[in-house]
Amino acid sequence: MKRILVPTDFSKHAEDALKVAAQIAKKNDAEIVILHILELPSQMSDAILGGASIPETMLFMKKANETLDEIASKSFLDGIPVTEIAKIDKPIHGITQISKEHNIDLIVMGSHGSSGLEELLIGSNTEKVVRNSDIPVLVIKKDIANFDPKNVVFASDFTEETKKPFEKLLKFTKLFDTKLHLVMICTPNSFKPTHVAEKAMSDFVSEFNLTNYSTQIYNDTNIEKGILNFSNSINADIIGMSTHGRTGFAHFFNGSISEGLVNHAVRPVITFKI
């Protein structure tokens, strides 16, 4: 892991994410790229094309760069190579583009979560990045003074397609002295007999050289609640998930467990796209 991207809107949640990114970077001698996306209203974008709002745009960019300079000078970033980027773009497109241009290995984002009507109508930029990013995304919900995860949950159905995301999780957890808790959630709508679930997990684990780990079958009313309740029961430090990155109608009707966890979990969530 050589480069970590931290998108920022200059909020406290974004700073909480940056603090965690700094701790990860120090453990791995990594560089941090701090990105601020300036998303202008559509009417102002039209004016820019006509040349009428260029002074206002320059003023916004100047202020954004000044704020990035202030952030990059924070003491918790001492000793870490930091690149600052401010650009005008749509958040998801800008984050994706910068990730590719800078060969980003991990995206760390802050989130306050959302619920109810706000979640249905608005969603969050963090949730959208989780849905679309090919790069692992670590979502931070609060200030974590000492980010040293000892108990990491990996919730999965342990099928063939989840092996590559799991390999990425293993690379991440190698930075820490971590115990992996592999869990399969069984619900009324996704029920598996115990012997079937145990065999699936046993076959999955046999392909990896794991030492410090456990396997668990956990029953609950739905998968998201099962993951949250299991994570609470072991006092997990991080929840790990793979995501299919559904979009459009498929996403609307099926929903996404990973995105739901990003909104509802109080613990950090790390996602890996299948």
Secondary structure, DSSP 8 states (H G I E B T S, - for coil): --EEEEE--SSHHHHHHHHHHHHHHHHHT-EEEEEEEE---HHHHHHHHHTSSHHHHHHHHHHHHHHHHHHHT-GGGTTS-EEEEEEES-HHHHHHHHHHHTT-SEEEEE-----HHHHHHT--HHHHHHHH-SS-EEEE-S--SS---SEEEEE----GGGHHHHHHHHHHHTTS--EEEEEEEEBTTB---HHHHHHHHHHHHTTS---SEEEEEEE-SSHHHHHHHHHHHHT-SEEEEEE----HHHHHHH--HHHHHHHH-SS-EEEEE-
